[in-house]
């Protein structure tokens, strides 16, 4: 019997919230036409102003064709370390500005490409790939047991690694 009560309460709540939503919606339309918002699903919170690619394949293609390095962030929504890194990444103006020079991809699942997990499939981890589609395994964070992991306190290192990924590009091409 307990379950039934919960269910009907839930339905009631849904009905109430829908009704409220309708009222709110009516008010808004009179004063200001709502601007169409761009669907920002691809950023997943890592920087809504940045342009994110949808798949690893698309990212590789774009890196090669635009001659820009690719930055891949592996993370998980329910991982507190990922969440903490995401917050500082998204709020850091220098990092967000520099990120515009990259092809960007953030993934909540692993690809079949073993090159993207040189030392294991942990999150969060950030890897750089140059336009010749070589994984830059030499650009690492400060932890010897997880080479591509960054903590929220590592933003300066991440920033300099992003610069490194762009700089080496200029000298090699």
ABEGO torsion letter per residue (X at the ends): XAAAAAAAAAAAAAAAAAAAAAAAAAAAAAABBBBBBBBAAAAGGAGAABBBBABAAAAAAAAAAAGBBBBBBBBBAABAAAAAAAAAAAABAAAAAAAAABBBBBBABBBABAAABAAEBBOBBBBBBBAAGBBBAABBBABAABAABBBAAAAAAAAAAAAAAAAAAAAAX
